[in-house]
Amino acid sequence: MYKRQVRERLAERIRAMIAAGVDADRAPFDALAPEIFAWQFAHNIPYREFCEAKGITPAQITDWRDIPAFPTDSFKTAIVTSFPPEQAVMAQITSGTTANRRGQIFRDDIGRELILTANRTMTGAYLFPDFARGQRCRILILAPSPEMAPSMGMAVGMDETRRHFGTPDSRFLLDYSGLDIKGLIAALEESEASGVPLAMIGSTSAFVYFFNACKARGLRFRLPAGSRIGDGGGYRGRFGELTQDDYFRLASEALGIPASHCVNVLGMAESATNYFDDTLRAAVQGRTSQRRRLTPPWARVAAVGLDDLRPLPPGEVGLLRHYDLANLPTVLAVQTDNLGYVDHDGSFQIVGRAKLVDGKVTPLPSERPVGPMGDKRIFRFLEAYVNFSIRFKMGLARARQPAAADSTIPAPLPMTPPVCPCDELSEEMLANPVPRVDSATDSAAAAR
């Protein structure tokens, strides 16, 4: 009972920080982080063994930067919880670069509440910063639903966005027959005609395929001002075969959505909080801002050296380390294999995944693409199927121009005949079904 009371008091202080919003006082983090570390050191056996191997105990911690960061790879070999595993109500597969062995992140009821609340706050602040309390819009989701991918955090997070910010006609456009292109085009035409803005969210690659297919088929829309895109994925400033600027140009050509309203989102299973580009928030507030990912008051990101893992000065590229108070049921500090840097204002950027050469991490990122759904084969096939269905079904769409068409129309590009990964996807799903966690309180059994 005493343990539960201590954990509840820690959780209540985290809840208060999240409830205060992304612009609240950041000072409480400095005092709360060491307390949470002490709790996790006492109740998380794999993490305590890791810290003891480094010779670090809570008595030695005077600054949150000194808290040992648990490597993401270690989640593949241990159940890393600060609560009894039988109390888990959520499970999420990690999205690392090792395809044949994946970890799972478990959260209890408190952890579920913290992760959903934190990301609802971040989504409201950065994807819907112009919305009054309770305001909603139509949301179209170019991704699988939690029913299709129950252990994919991206799907659960998008469903939370639909539930809390979407109107009743918001929906997932992907089912087992592929993406509903007819429904997507009809919704775009309805928004264009009515003048009512909408939001589109999904994987970056799905938008790239859709934009390129629109260009190839001569389809163009001019969505009302206030329409926006929230996309997940994209490393090294590239989005598939495109640069980020190419991506923004295609979004403008296909939908009339400006770069300021294209918001990229970074999430990882091992850390609770998602991070958003701040361009839309800056535009709404009348500020000019470079594209940044800001940390909220309850989280921090640091870059550390490739060899010695010591903190690096602002602007210097190293391995990114996440500190997140909302990770109360797991571990506060997580060491990632993402290369990136932190600016003077605490914002950060990713430049790519780390690459090993002769057993050492190099400052040049890996060229291997990792999709937003993760690197597991079933998720790669699922993403490939989404993209295939876009290209195939868009081949049947008729060219159209918006009501107020531009005088200059870009020439259509030739389309490569699509190759369906359906057989591989079916075989992979039969051989490796996505695991669920049964719970009386969460039948969806998934995280973020």
Secondary structure, 3 states (H helix, E strand, C coil): CHHHHHHHHHHHHHHHHHHCCCCCCCCHHHHHHHHHHHHHHHHCHHHHHHHHHCCCCHHHCCCHHHCCCEEHHHHHCCCCCCCCHHHCCEEEECCCCCCCCCCEEEECHHHHHHHHHHHHHHHHHHCCCCCCCCCCEEEEEECCCCCCCCCCHHHHHHHHHHHHHECCCCEECEECCEECHHHHHHHHHHHHHHCCCEEEEEEHHHHHHHHHHHHHHCECCCCCCCCEEEEECCECCEECCEEHHHHHHHHHHHHCCCHHHEEEEEEECCEEEEEEECHHHHHHCCCCCCCCECCCCCEEEEEECCCCCCECCCCCCEEEEEEEHHHCCCCCEEEEEEEEEECCCCCEEEEEECEEECCEEECCCCCCCCCCCCCCHHHHHHHHHHHHHHHHHHCCCCCECCCCCCCCCCCCCCCCCCCCCHHHHHHHHHHCCCCCCCCCCCCCCCCC
